[in-house]
Amino acid sequence: MAQNTRPQHSTLTVKGRAVRIRTIGVGVLAVLAIWFIAANTGSVSVKLWVPTVTLPLWAVLTVTLLVGMVIGFFLARRRSRRDATRNR
């Protein structure tokens, strides 16, 4: 008979609370991304198939970050659904 076991997650204690290392890593990456976007404020030309537009670099980086997050969200959701159907 197969047991339904969950993988153990690595945790750290921060101010008396258990926090997953993955959560800390995501927080550090978010802070670095925000810092990188804020530090790049010049204007750039972006070619969008036909038109070329001039935008602040922070806007281009922000849109790129958001699109990447949405794609990552959908891929993670797809993977979790696939794994759930595989474990039945």
N, CA, C and O atoms as a GROMACS GRO file, in nm:
protein
  352
    1MET      N    1   0.085  -0.117   0.000
    1MET     CA    2   0.000   0.000   0.000
    1MET      C    3   0.090   0.124   0.000
    1MET      O    4   0.183   0.133   0.080
    2ALA      N    5   0.062   0.215  -0.087
    2ALA     CA    6   0.144   0.336  -0.098
    2ALA      C    7   0.103   0.437   0.007
    2ALA      O    8  -0.015   0.462   0.030
    3GLN      N    9   0.203   0.495   0.071
    3GLN     CA   10   0.177   0.600   0.168
    3GLN      C   11   0.182   0.735   0.100
    3GLN      O   12   0.262   0.758   0.010
    4ASN      N   13   0.097   0.824   0.144
    4ASN     CA   14   0.097   0.960   0.093
    4ASN      C   15   0.188   1.043   0.183
    4ASN      O   16   0.143   1.096   0.285
    5THR      N   17   0.314   1.055   0.145
    5THR     CA   18   0.410   1.130   0.226
    5THR      C   19   0.445   1.259   0.156
    5THR      O   20   0.459   1.262   0.033
    6ARG      N   21   0.459   1.363   0.232
    6ARG     CA   22   0.499   1.493   0.179
    6ARG      C   23   0.648   1.512   0.202
    6ARG      O   24   0.702   1.468   0.303
    7PRO      N   25   0.714   1.578   0.107
    7PRO     CA   26   0.857   1.604   0.128
    7PRO      C   27   0.876   1.703   0.242
    7PRO      O   28   0.796   1.795   0.260
    8GLN      N   29   0.982   1.684   0.318
    8GLN     CA   30   1.014   1.775   0.427
    8GLN      C   31   1.081   1.899   0.369
    8GLN      O   32   1.170   1.889   0.285
    9HIS      N   33   1.036   2.016   0.414
    9HIS     CA   34   1.092   2.143   0.368
    9HIS      C   35   1.192   2.194   0.470
    9HIS      O   36   1.170   2.184   0.591
   10SER      N   37   1.301   2.250   0.421
   10SER     CA   38   1.401   2.309   0.509
   10SER      C   39   1.348   2.441   0.562
   10SER      O   40   1.297   2.524   0.486
   11THR      N   41   1.360   2.460   0.692
   11THR     CA   42   1.310   2.582   0.753
   11THR      C   43   1.416   2.644   0.843
   11THR      O   44   1.507   2.576   0.892
   12LEU      N   45   1.404   2.773   0.863
   12LEU     CA   46   1.484   2.847   0.958
   12LEU      C   47   1.390   2.917   1.053
   12LEU      O   48   1.274   2.941   1.019
   13THR      N   49   1.438   2.949   1.172
   13THR     CA   50   1.356   3.023   1.267
   13THR      C   51   1.398   3.169   1.263
   13THR      O   52   1.514   3.203   1.288
   14VAL      N   53   1.302   3.256   1.231
   14VAL     CA   54   1.326   3.399   1.223
   14VAL      C   55   1.229   3.467   1.318
   14VAL      O   56   1.108   3.462   1.297
   15LYS      N   57   1.283   3.532   1.421
   15LYS     CA   58   1.202   3.599   1.522
   15LYS      C   59   1.094   3.506   1.580
   15LYS      O   60   0.979   3.546   1.598
   16GLY      N   61   1.133   3.384   1.607
   16GLY     CA   62   1.043   3.287   1.670
   16GLY      C   63   0.946   3.219   1.575
   16GLY      O   64   0.862   3.141   1.620
   17ARG      N   65   0.955   3.245   1.446
   17ARG     CA   66   0.865   3.184   1.348
   17ARG      C   67   0.945   3.097   1.253
   17ARG      O   68   1.056   3.133   1.214
   18ALA      N   69   0.889   2.983   1.215
   18ALA     CA   70   0.954   2.896   1.118
   18ALA      C   71   0.929   2.952   0.978
   18ALA      O   72   0.814   2.975   0.940
   19VAL      N   73   1.037   2.973   0.903
   19VAL     CA   74   1.027   3.027   0.769
   19VAL      C   75   1.102   2.934   0.675
   19VAL      O   76   1.216   2.895   0.702
   20ARG      N   77   1.038   2.898   0.564
   20ARG     CA   78   1.103   2.811   0.466
   20ARG      C   79   1.216   2.886   0.398
   20ARG      O   80   1.206   3.005   0.371
   21ILE      N   81   1.324   2.814   0.370
   21ILE     CA   82   1.439   2.872   0.303
   21ILE      C   83   1.398   2.923   0.165
   21ILE      O   84   1.450   3.024   0.119
   22ARG      N   85   1.307   2.853   0.100
   22ARG     CA   86   1.257   2.896  -0.031
   22ARG      C   87   1.193   3.035  -0.022
   22ARG      O   88   1.213   3.118  -0.111
   23THR      N   89   1.118   3.061   0.084
   23THR     CA   90   1.053   3.191   0.103
   23THR      C   91   1.158   3.301   0.119
   23THR      O   92   1.144   3.410   0.064
   24ILE      N   93   1.262   3.272   0.195
   24ILE     CA   94   1.369   3.369   0.214
   24ILE      C   95   1.439   3.397   0.080
   24ILE      O   96   1.469   3.512   0.048
   25GLY      N   97   1.464   3.292   0.002
   25GLY     CA   98   1.527   3.308  -0.129
   25GLY      C   99   1.444   3.393  -0.224
   25GLY      O  100   1.497   3.479  -0.294
   26VAL      N  101   1.313   3.369  -0.225
   26VAL     CA  102   1.224   3.450  -0.310
   26VAL      C  103   1.225   3.595  -0.264
   26VAL      O  104   1.225   3.685  -0.348
   27GLY      N  105   1.226   3.618  -0.135
   27GLY     CA  106   1.232   3.755  -0.083
   27GLY      C  107   1.360   3.826  -0.122
   27GLY      O  108   1.357   3.942  -0.161
   28VAL      N  109   1.473   3.756  -0.112
   28VAL     CA  110   1.602   3.815  -0.149
   28VAL      C  111   1.603   3.847  -0.299
   28VAL      O  112   1.650   3.954  -0.339
   29LEU      N  113   1.552   3.756  -0.382
   29LEU     CA  114   1.547   3.782  -0.526
   29LEU      C  115   1.456   3.900  -0.558
   29LEU      O  116   1.486   3.979  -0.648
   30ALA      N  117   1.345   3.912  -0.488
   30ALA     CA  118   1.253   4.024  -0.511
   30ALA      C  119   1.320   4.156  -0.476
   30ALA      O  120   1.308   4.254  -0.551
   31VAL      N  121   1.391   4.161  -0.365
   31VAL     CA  122   1.461   4.284  -0.325
   31VAL      C  123   1.569   4.318  -0.427
   31VAL      O  124   1.583   4.435  -0.464
   32LEU      N  125   1.645   4.219  -0.472
   32LEU     CA  126   1.748   4.245  -0.573
   32LEU      C  127   1.688   4.293  -0.705
   32LEU      O  128   1.743   4.383  -0.768
   33ALA      N  129   1.576   4.235  -0.746
   33ALA     CA  130   1.511   4.278  -0.871
   33ALA      C  131   1.462   4.421  -0.860
   33ALA      O  132   1.480   4.500  -0.953
   34ILE      N  133   1.401   4.456  -0.747
   34ILE     CA  134   1.352   4.593  -0.728
   34ILE      C  135   1.469   4.691  -0.726
   34ILE      O  136   1.461   4.799  -0.786
   35TRP      N  137   1.577   4.655  -0.659
   35TRP     CA  138   1.695   4.740  -0.655
   35TRP      C  139   1.754   4.760  -0.795
   35TRP      O  140   1.790   4.872  -0.833
   36PHE      N  141   1.763   4.652  -0.872
   36PHE     CA  142   1.818   4.659  -1.007
   36PHE      C  143   1.731   4.747  -1.097
   36PHE      O  144   1.784   4.827  -1.174
   37ILE      N  145   1.599   4.733  -1.086
   37ILE     CA  146   1.508   4.815  -1.165
   37ILE      C  147   1.521   4.962  -1.126
   37ILE      O  148   1.525   5.049  -1.213
   38ALA      N  149   1.527   4.990  -0.996
   38ALA     CA  150   1.536   5.129  -0.950
   38ALA      C  151   1.668   5.194  -0.989
   38ALA      O  152   1.674   5.315  -1.008
   39ALA      N  153   1.775   5.114  -1.002
   39ALA     CA  154   1.906   5.169  -1.035
   39ALA      C  155   1.921   5.200  -1.184
   39ALA      O  156   2.011   5.274  -1.223
   40ASN      N  157   1.834   5.145  -1.268
   40ASN     CA  158   1.843   5.165  -1.413
   40ASN      C  159   1.728   5.255  -1.459
   40ASN      O  160   1.617   5.207  -1.485
   41THR      N  161   1.756   5.384  -1.470
   41THR     CA  162   1.649   5.480  -1.499
   41THR      C  163   1.664   5.547  -1.635
   41THR      O  164   1.582   5.632  -1.670
   42GLY      N  165   1.765   5.514  -1.712
   42GLY     CA  166   1.784   5.578  -1.842
   42GLY      C  167   1.677   5.536  -1.942
   42GLY      O  168   1.597   5.446  -1.915
   43SER      N  169   1.677   5.601  -2.058
   43SER     CA  170   1.582   5.568  -2.163
   43SER      C  171   1.646   5.473  -2.264
   43SER      O  172   1.766   5.481  -2.291
   44VAL      N  173   1.565   5.384  -2.319
   44VAL     CA  174   1.612   5.289  -2.420
   44VAL      C  175   1.510   5.284  -2.533
   44VAL      O  176   1.392   5.313  -2.514
   45SER      N  177   1.558   5.247  -2.652
   45SER     CA  178   1.469   5.224  -2.766
   45SER      C  179   1.440   5.076  -2.775
   45SER      O  180   1.531   4.993  -2.770
   46VAL      N  181   1.313   5.043  -2.788
   46VAL     CA  182   1.271   4.903  -2.796
   46VAL      C  183   1.196   4.885  -2.926
   46VAL      O  184   1.101   4.958  -2.954
   47LYS      N  185   1.238   4.788  -3.006
   47LYS     CA  186   1.171   4.761  -3.133
   47LYS      C  187   1.065   4.654  -3.109
   47LYS      O  188   1.095   4.542  -3.068
   48LEU      N  189   0.940   4.690  -3.136
   48LEU     CA  190   0.826   4.599  -3.120
   48LEU      C  191   0.777   4.561  -3.259
   48LEU      O  192   0.684   4.623  -3.311
   49TRP      N  193   0.836   4.461  -3.319
   49TRP     CA  194   0.810   4.415  -3.455
   49TRP      C  195   0.815   4.529  -3.555
   49TRP      O  196   0.911   4.536  -3.632
   50VAL      N  197   0.718   4.618  -3.558
   50VAL     CA  198   0.717   4.726  -3.656
   50VAL      C  199   0.758   4.859  -3.592
   50VAL      O  200   0.855   4.920  -3.638
   51PRO      N  201   0.688   4.906  -3.488
   51PRO     CA  202   0.726   5.036  -3.433
   51PRO      C  203   0.846   5.025  -3.338
   51PRO      O  204   0.869   4.920  -3.277
   52THR      N  205   0.920   5.132  -3.328
   52THR     CA  206   1.026   5.145  -3.229
   52THR      C  207   0.984   5.252  -3.131
   52THR      O  208   0.954   5.365  -3.170
   53VAL      N  209   0.982   5.218  -3.003
   53VAL     CA  210   0.939   5.312  -2.900
   53VAL      C  211   1.055   5.340  -2.805
   53VAL      O  212   1.142   5.256  -2.784
   54THR      N  213   1.055   5.458  -2.748
   54THR     CA  214   1.154   5.495  -2.648
   54THR      C  215   1.086   5.497  -2.513
   54THR      O  216   0.988   5.569  -2.493
   55LEU      N  217   1.138   5.417  -2.420
   55LEU     CA  218   1.080   5.403  -2.287
   55LEU      C  219   1.189   5.412  -2.182
   55LEU      O  220   1.306   5.388  -2.211
   56PRO      N  221   1.151   5.446  -2.059
   56PRO     CA  222   1.249   5.436  -1.950
   56PRO      C  223   1.286   5.289  -1.929
   56PRO      O  224   1.201   5.200  -1.936
   57LEU      N  225   1.413   5.265  -1.902
   57LEU     CA  226   1.460   5.128  -1.883
   57LEU      C  227   1.388   5.060  -1.767
   57LEU      O  228   1.362   4.940  -1.774
   58TRP      N  229   1.354   5.134  -1.660
   58TRP     CA  230   1.286   5.073  -1.547
   58TRP      C  231   1.150   5.017  -1.590
   58TRP      O  232   1.107   4.914  -1.537
   59ALA      N  233   1.082   5.082  -1.684
   59ALA     CA  234   0.952   5.032  -1.730
   59ALA      C  235   0.969   4.902  -1.808
   59ALA      O  236   0.891   4.808  -1.792
   60VAL      N  237   1.072   4.896  -1.893
   60VAL     CA  238   1.098   4.774  -1.971
   60VAL      C  239   1.133   4.659  -1.877
   60VAL      O  240   1.084   4.548  -1.894
   61LEU      N  241   1.217   4.686  -1.777
   61LEU     CA  242   1.256   4.582  -1.682
   61LEU      C  243   1.136   4.536  -1.599
   61LEU      O  244   1.123   4.417  -1.571
   62THR      N  245   1.050   4.628  -1.559
   62THR     CA  246   0.933   4.593  -1.480
   62THR      C  247   0.838   4.504  -1.560
   62THR      O  248   0.788   4.404  -1.508
   63VAL      N  249   0.812   4.540  -1.684
   63VAL     CA  250   0.725   4.459  -1.769
   63VAL      C  251   0.786   4.321  -1.789
   63VAL      O  252   0.715   4.220  -1.784
   64THR      N  253   0.916   4.316  -1.813
   64THR     CA  254   0.984   4.187  -1.831
   64THR      C  255   0.972   4.101  -1.705
   64THR      O  256   0.946   3.981  -1.714
   65LEU      N  257   0.991   4.161  -1.589
   65LEU     CA  258   0.979   4.088  -1.463
   65LEU      C  259   0.837   4.034  -1.444
   65LEU      O  260   0.819   3.918  -1.407
   66LEU      N  261   0.738   4.117  -1.470
   66LEU     CA  262   0.598   4.074  -1.452
   66LEU      C  263   0.561   3.963  -1.549
   66LEU      O  264   0.493   3.867  -1.510
   67VAL      N  265   0.603   3.973  -1.674
   67VAL     CA  266   0.575   3.868  -1.771
   67VAL      C  267   0.642   3.737  -1.728
   67VAL      O  268   0.583   3.630  -1.738
   68GLY      N  269   0.766   3.746  -1.681
   68GLY     CA  270   0.835   3.627  -1.632
   68GLY      C  271   0.765   3.564  -1.512
   68GLY      O  272   0.759   3.442  -1.502
   69MET      N  273   0.713   3.648  -1.421
   69MET     CA  274   0.641   3.595  -1.305
   69MET      C  275   0.512   3.525  -1.347
   69MET      O  276   0.479   3.420  -1.292
   70VAL      N  277   0.440   3.582  -1.443
   70VAL     CA  278   0.316   3.521  -1.490
   70VAL      C  279   0.345   3.387  -1.558
   70VAL      O  280   0.275   3.288  -1.533
   71ILE      N  281   0.447   3.383  -1.642
   71ILE     CA  282   0.485   3.257  -1.707
   71ILE      C  283   0.526   3.154  -1.604
   71ILE      O  284   0.486   3.038  -1.613
   72GLY      N  285   0.606   3.194  -1.505
   72GLY     CA  286   0.647   3.101  -1.399
   72GLY      C  287   0.529   3.051  -1.319
   72GLY      O  288   0.526   2.934  -1.281
   73PHE      N  289   0.431   3.138  -1.291
   73PHE     CA  290   0.312   3.097  -1.217
   73PHE      C  291   0.236   2.989  -1.293
   73PHE      O  292   0.198   2.887  -1.236
   74PHE      N  293   0.214   3.012  -1.424
   74PHE     CA  294   0.139   2.914  -1.502
   74PHE      C  295   0.216   2.784  -1.518
   74PHE      O  296   0.155   2.677  -1.517
   75LEU      N  297   0.346   2.789  -1.534
   75LEU     CA  298   0.424   2.666  -1.545
   75LEU      C  299   0.424   2.588  -1.414
   75LEU      O  300   0.414   2.465  -1.416
   76ALA      N  301   0.434   2.657  -1.301
   76ALA     CA  302   0.430   2.589  -1.171
   76ALA      C  303   0.293   2.526  -1.148
   76ALA      O  304   0.283   2.415  -1.096
   77ARG      N  305   0.187   2.598  -1.185
   77ARG     CA  306   0.051   2.545  -1.169
   77ARG      C  307   0.031   2.423  -1.256
   77ARG      O  308  -0.031   2.325  -1.214
   78ARG      N  309   0.083   2.429  -1.379
   78ARG     CA  310   0.071   2.314  -1.469
   78ARG      C  311   0.146   2.194  -1.415
   78ARG      O  312   0.098   2.081  -1.421
   79ARG      N  313   0.265   2.220  -1.361
   79ARG     CA  314   0.346   2.111  -1.305
   79ARG      C  315   0.276   2.047  -1.185
   79ARG      O  316   0.275   1.925  -1.171
   80SER      N  317   0.218   2.131  -1.097
   80SER     CA  318   0.152   2.075  -0.979
   80SER      C  319   0.029   1.995  -1.017
   80SER      O  320  -0.001   1.894  -0.954
   81ARG      N  321  -0.043   2.039  -1.120
   81ARG     CA  322  -0.158   1.961  -1.167
   81ARG      C  323  -0.114   1.830  -1.228
   81ARG      O  324  -0.176   1.727  -1.204
   82ARG      N  325  -0.005   1.833  -1.306
   82ARG     CA  326   0.046   1.712  -1.368
   82ARG      C  327   0.093   1.613  -1.261
   82ARG      O  328   0.066   1.493  -1.271
   83ASP      N  329   0.162   1.663  -1.158
   83ASP     CA  330   0.210   1.577  -1.052
   83ASP      C  331   0.094   1.521  -0.970
   83ASP      O  332   0.101   1.407  -0.923
   84ALA      N  333  -0.013   1.599  -0.952
   84ALA     CA  334  -0.129   1.553  -0.876
   84ALA      C  335  -0.199   1.440  -0.950
   84ALA      O  336  -0.242   1.343  -0.887
   85THR      N  337  -0.210   1.450  -1.083
   85THR     CA  338  -0.275   1.342  -1.158
   85THR      C  339  -0.185   1.220  -1.166
   85THR      O  340  -0.234   1.107  -1.175
   86ARG      N  341  -0.055   1.240  -1.163
   86ARG     CA  342   0.039   1.129  -1.168
   86ARG      C  343   0.041   1.050  -1.036
   86ARG      O  344   0.066   0.930  -1.037
   87ASN      N  345   0.014   1.116  -0.924
   87ASN     CA  346   0.021   1.052  -0.792
   87ASN      C  347  -0.111   0.987  -0.750
   87ASN      O  348  -0.122   0.939  -0.638
   88ARG      N  349  -0.208   0.985  -0.837
   88ARG     CA  350  -0.337   0.922  -0.799
   88ARG      C  351  -0.330   0.774  -0.798
   88ARG      O  352  -0.429   0.708  -0.768
   0.00000   0.00000   0.00000
